Amino acid sequence: MTRTILDVHVLQVVPPSNLNRDDTGTPKSAYYGGVRRARVSSQAWKRATRKAFNELLPPEELGVRTKKVTEALAKHIIAKNKSLEAVAVQLATETLRAATGTKIDPPKRKPKDGEEASAAPVASYLMFLSRRQLDALADVAIEGSGPDGDVKMLTDHLKKNKALARQAVDSRHSVDIALFGRMVADSTDLNVEAATQVAHAISVHKSDIESDYYTAVDDLSSEDEPGAGMIGTVDFNSATLYRYAAVDVDELQRNLGLGLRDEESPSTPAQKAVVAFLEAFITSLPTGKINTFGNHTLPSAVIVKLRDRRPVSFVGAFEEPVPQGTGGGYLRETCRRLAEYVPDVETQYGIVVPDHTWVFRVGNETEALAPLGRPVPLDVLLREVRAAVAQRLAPGAGA
């Protein structure tokens, strides 16, 4: 049985920036091929991708990841039944405990002077629930507590019907949960296996970290007052990054389930999720120190491949650091290196996919990549990948 794996390879030039910093404020880095490379963690780019979903998908298709899960559920309960506002937090707490087995207690942080104490207990770790799951849990809480919102009645109801609450959490996953997975430490059977793997982005060349010494002037200082109102330093680097992600489309479809509406094809949710991830991953950018550096760049080249066996990263093309070009810059040589490496590794391993390879590129520095696949602009890339995924997910296609 063949698989459906979407590989996404991105080359992106980033000017002086600090996209993703460590605990000292220094841009993250890694040693690869014996030299220090600029690095942006997979977690940082997944966060940026999830934020981009807000512009690409309706709210009901997305989830919320928070410790304040009782507060979130209470809002759904109130939205469905305004008369339960006084007991909504209690109903939410009991329902979540039954559904997830998670310890939910009053927040440990004491309110500051003048700050209202939070009435809503919080989970001991971040919980990831879709908005549809929160709606379903709200229905469980409302129906189980009766017309008057009796908390004891709900507790007794949940003891006898615990499976209802757990089913509400374990069905109708949002797109972001289906893609990036979910861990419920206290109920591992509620875990969701991530359908997407995202690599740490690394520079294709050696990258040094620099420091910027800056000063800020006090606007109310007179001319005879020497010195600055503030001084400091900020670390930064610049890089040509290789980014990679893989989507197991079959796992994605299992996580999302079949068509959620009667008129939908069974593969429609997975198709929508693949296209949303592809656009979000390509165009998103972590926002670390973005106001300081304004490093708003878009990728120079994207290669997308639909495979039927396993994901394949091309990072090996850059194990030997790319040298600076004769005219300066790294992009042209990076593309030439990749254009030689890709057909070689695919031919040797027998994994050539000529009919399902797309190349989206900008500028003459990327010309070397043109022979690797069908040249397309972004909108056509998204449309054709969706059509190819639909064909692969059609009944009997993978037999």
SULRA-V527368 format. One line per field, one symbol per residue. burial: I if it has 16 or more other ideal C-beta (glycine too) atoms within 10 Angstrom, else O. A space follows every 10 residues. Layout:
BEGIN
burial = ???
END
This chain:
BEGIN
burial = OOOIIIIIII IIIIOOIIII IOOOOOIIIO OIIOOIIIII IIOIIIIIII OIIOOIIOOO IIIIOOIIII IIIIIIIIOO IOOIOOIIII IIIIIIIIII IIOIOOOOOO OOOOOOOOOI IIIOOOIIII IIIIIIIIII IIOIIOOOIO IOOIIOIIOO OOOIIIOIII OIIIIIIIII IIOIOOOOOI OIOIIIOIII IIIIIIIOOO OOOOOOOOOO OOOOOOOOOO OOOIIIIIII IIIIIIIIII IIIIIIOOOO OOOOOOIIII IIIIIIIIII IIIIIIOIIO OOIOIOOOII IIIIIIIOOO IIOIIOIIOO IIOOOOOOOI IIIIIIIIIO IIOOOIOOOO OOIOOIIIII IOOOIIOIIO OIIOOIOOOO IIOIIIOIII OIIOOOOOO
END
